Amino acid sequence: METPAWQKWEGRWEQLAGRVKRLWGRLLADEHLQLEGEMEVAIGAHREQVGLAREEFQQRLDERLPCR
């Protein structure tokens, strides 16, 4: 299972890779590659937000529960 921090960083990495792919598609005038890059950026942003939400949820849960 992925940790929230790993999921957050994986999302950021995916956004970066998508931006590079999108730029490369623009340079090559390849619309399909540009769209793939756009999709990767969107998926990465979603994955980052889910990771952030999971981290926040875990912190709140840890605050409310006694030490394990």
C-alpha positions as protocol buffer text, in pm:
chain_id: "A"
residue {
  index: 1
  type: MET
  ca { x: 0 y: 0 z: 0 }
}
residue {
  index: 2
  type: GLU
  ca { x: 127 y: 345 z: -88 }
}
residue {
  index: 3
  type: THR
  ca { x: 186 y: 590 z: 191 }
}
residue {
  index: 4
  type: PRO
  ca { x: 24 y: 932 z: 156 }
}
residue {
  index: 5
  type: ALA
  ca { x: 364 y: 1100 z: 125 }
}
residue {
  index: 6
  type: TRP
  ca { x: 470 y: 859 z: -151 }
}
residue {
  index: 7
  type: GLN
  ca { x: 142 y: 915 z: -334 }
}
residue {
  index: 8
  type: LYS
  ca { x: 190 y: 1291 z: -311 }
}
residue {
  index: 9
  type: TRP
  ca { x: 542 y: 1278 z: -456 }
}
residue {
  index: 10
  type: GLU
  ca { x: 443 y: 1028 z: -720 }
}
residue {
  index: 11
  type: GLY
  ca { x: 169 y: 1270 z: -829 }
}
residue {
  index: 12
  type: ARG
  ca { x: 416 y: 1554 z: -852 }
}
residue {
  index: 13
  type: TRP
  ca { x: 655 y: 1341 z: -1057 }
}
residue {
  index: 14
  type: GLU
  ca { x: 373 y: 1239 z: -1290 }
}
residue {
  index: 15
  type: GLN
  ca { x: 279 y: 1605 z: -1340 }
}
residue {
  index: 16
  type: LEU
  ca { x: 638 y: 1688 z: -1431 }
}
residue {
  index: 17
  type: ALA
  ca { x: 658 y: 1399 z: -1676 }
}
residue {
  index: 18
  type: GLY
  ca { x: 328 y: 1509 z: -1830 }
}
residue {
  index: 19
  type: ARG
  ca { x: 450 y: 1865 z: -1873 }
}
residue {
  index: 20
  type: VAL
  ca { x: 765 y: 1741 z: -2048 }
}
residue {
  index: 21
  type: LYS
  ca { x: 559 y: 1512 z: -2274 }
}
residue {
  index: 22
  type: ARG
  ca { x: 320 y: 1797 z: -2354 }
}
residue {
  index: 23
  type: LEU
  ca { x: 610 y: 2029 z: -2441 }
}
residue {
  index: 24
  type: TRP
  ca { x: 776 y: 1760 z: -2653 }
}
residue {
  index: 25
  type: GLY
  ca { x: 445 y: 1712 z: -2836 }
}
residue {
  index: 26
  type: ARG
  ca { x: 430 y: 2085 z: -2907 }
}
residue {
  index: 27
  type: LEU
  ca { x: 787 y: 2084 z: -3040 }
}
residue {
  index: 28
  type: LEU
  ca { x: 708 y: 1789 z: -3269 }
}
residue {
  index: 29
  type: ALA
  ca { x: 360 y: 1919 z: -3358 }
}
residue {
  index: 30
  type: ASP
  ca { x: 221 y: 1587 z: -3232 }
}
residue {
  index: 31
  type: GLU
  ca { x: -129 y: 1651 z: -3101 }
}
residue {
  index: 32
  type: HIS
  ca { x: -163 y: 1297 z: -2962 }
}
residue {
  index: 33
  type: LEU
  ca { x: 153 y: 1337 z: -2754 }
}
residue {
  index: 34
  type: GLN
  ca { x: 32 y: 1675 z: -2628 }
}
residue {
  index: 35
  type: LEU
  ca { x: -297 y: 1522 z: -2517 }
}
residue {
  index: 36
  type: GLU
  ca { x: -116 y: 1236 z: -2342 }
}
residue {
  index: 37
  type: GLY
  ca { x: 88 y: 1496 z: -2154 }
}
residue {
  index: 38
  type: GLU
  ca { x: -224 y: 1687 z: -2055 }
}
residue {
  index: 39
  type: MET
  ca { x: -382 y: 1368 z: -1923 }
}
residue {
  index: 40
  type: GLU
  ca { x: -71 y: 1280 z: -1721 }
}
residue {
  index: 41
  type: VAL
  ca { x: -65 y: 1628 z: -1568 }
}
residue {
  index: 42
  type: ALA
  ca { x: -430 y: 1595 z: -1465 }
}
residue {
  index: 43
  type: ILE
  ca { x: -385 y: 1245 z: -1322 }
}
residue {
  index: 44
  type: GLY
  ca { x: -73 y: 1356 z: -1136 }
}
residue {
  index: 45
  type: ALA
  ca { x: -253 y: 1655 z: -987 }
}
residue {
  index: 46
  type: HIS
  ca { x: -534 y: 1429 z: -870 }
}
residue {
  index: 47
  type: ARG
  ca { x: -289 y: 1178 z: -721 }
}
residue {
  index: 48
  type: GLU
  ca { x: -107 y: 1460 z: -538 }
}
residue {
  index: 49
  type: GLN
  ca { x: -433 y: 1595 z: -394 }
}
residue {
  index: 50
  type: VAL
  ca { x: -540 y: 1249 z: -278 }
}
residue {
  index: 51
  type: GLY
  ca { x: -203 y: 1205 z: -108 }
}
residue {
  index: 52
  type: LEU
  ca { x: -236 y: 1542 z: 66 }
}
residue {
  index: 53
  type: ALA
  ca { x: -589 y: 1456 z: 179 }
}
residue {
  index: 54
  type: ARG
  ca { x: -474 y: 1118 z: 311 }
}
residue {
  index: 55
  type: GLU
  ca { x: -187 y: 1285 z: 502 }
}
residue {
  index: 56
  type: GLU
  ca { x: -424 y: 1537 z: 659 }
}
residue {
  index: 57
  type: PHE
  ca { x: -673 y: 1264 z: 749 }
}
residue {
  index: 58
  type: GLN
  ca { x: -396 y: 1053 z: 908 }
}
residue {
  index: 59
  type: GLN
  ca { x: -273 y: 1352 z: 1112 }
}
residue {
  index: 60
  type: ARG
  ca { x: -622 y: 1424 z: 1240 }
}
residue {
  index: 61
  type: LEU
  ca { x: -674 y: 1060 z: 1324 }
}
residue {
  index: 62
  type: ASP
  ca { x: -342 y: 1044 z: 1510 }
}
residue {
  index: 63
  type: GLU
  ca { x: -437 y: 1355 z: 1711 }
}
residue {
  index: 64
  type: ARG
  ca { x: -765 y: 1197 z: 1825 }
}
residue {
  index: 65
  type: LEU
  ca { x: -642 y: 846 z: 1899 }
}
residue {
  index: 66
  type: PRO
  ca { x: -411 y: 759 z: 2186 }
}
residue {
  index: 67
  type: CYS
  ca { x: -66 y: 627 z: 2104 }
}
residue {
  index: 68
  type: ARG
  ca { x: -73 y: 294 z: 1933 }
}
